[in-house]
């Protein structure tokens, strides 16, 4: 919920032009939806897995920064 006295058009101006670029990658035998960052790094957005233990792995949590060239988190 948004509480403001400003018109909705003013508050949401430019919001439709922001489109993050996501891509699917395989990392540590898992498929992840990531947002690429600089120099082979990416931020995890979503885990795509049928294994419930993958969701408990602290290195695969959304928001974590990973190195795409190695199998180690940053």
C-alpha positions as CSV (number, residue, x, y, z in Angstrom):
1,X,0.0,0.0,0.0
2,X,1.3,3.4,-0.9
3,X,0.2,6.5,1.1
4,X,1.1,9.7,-0.6
5,X,-0.5,13.1,-1.5
6,X,1.3,13.1,-4.8
7,X,-0.6,12.0,-8.0
8,X,-0.1,8.4,-8.9
9,X,1.2,9.3,-12.4
10,X,4.0,11.3,-10.7
11,X,4.9,8.6,-8.3
12,X,5.1,5.9,-10.9
13,X,6.7,8.0,-13.7
14,X,9.5,6.1,-15.4
15,X,8.8,2.8,-13.6
16,X,7.7,1.1,-16.8
17,X,11.1,1.8,-18.5
18,X,13.0,-0.2,-15.9
19,X,13.3,-3.8,-17.1
20,X,15.9,-6.0,-15.4
21,X,17.7,-8.4,-17.6
22,X,17.5,-11.9,-16.1
23,X,18.9,-15.1,-17.5
24,X,19.0,-18.8,-16.6
25,X,22.3,-20.4,-15.8
26,X,23.5,-23.7,-14.5
27,X,25.7,-23.3,-11.4
28,X,26.8,-26.1,-9.1
29,X,24.4,-28.5,-11.0
30,X,21.5,-26.2,-10.2
31,X,19.5,-24.1,-12.6
32,X,19.2,-20.5,-11.3
33,X,17.5,-17.3,-12.6
34,X,20.1,-14.6,-12.1
35,X,20.6,-10.9,-12.8
36,X,24.0,-10.4,-14.4
37,X,26.4,-7.9,-12.7
38,X,29.9,-6.8,-13.7
39,X,32.8,-9.1,-14.4
40,X,31.3,-12.6,-14.4
41,X,29.2,-12.0,-11.3
42,X,25.5,-12.4,-10.9
43,X,22.8,-12.0,-8.2
44,X,20.5,-15.0,-7.7
45,X,16.9,-14.1,-8.3
46,X,15.3,-17.6,-8.2
47,X,16.2,-21.2,-7.7
48,X,14.7,-23.6,-10.3
49,X,14.8,-27.0,-8.6
50,X,12.7,-30.0,-7.6
51,X,15.1,-30.9,-4.8
52,X,13.9,-29.3,-1.5
53,X,17.4,-29.4,-0.1
54,X,18.5,-26.9,-2.7
55,X,16.3,-24.3,-1.1
56,X,18.1,-24.8,2.2
57,X,21.5,-24.3,0.8
58,X,22.7,-20.8,2.1
59,X,24.8,-20.3,-1.1
60,X,21.7,-20.6,-3.3
61,X,19.5,-18.1,-1.6
62,X,18.0,-15.2,-3.6
63,X,20.2,-12.1,-3.2
64,X,23.4,-14.0,-3.0
65,X,26.2,-12.9,-5.4
66,X,27.9,-15.7,-7.3
67,X,30.9,-16.0,-9.6
68,X,29.7,-17.5,-12.9
69,X,33.2,-18.7,-13.9
70,X,33.7,-20.8,-10.8
71,X,31.6,-22.9,-8.5
72,X,32.3,-20.8,-5.4
73,X,30.1,-18.0,-4.1
74,X,31.6,-14.5,-3.9
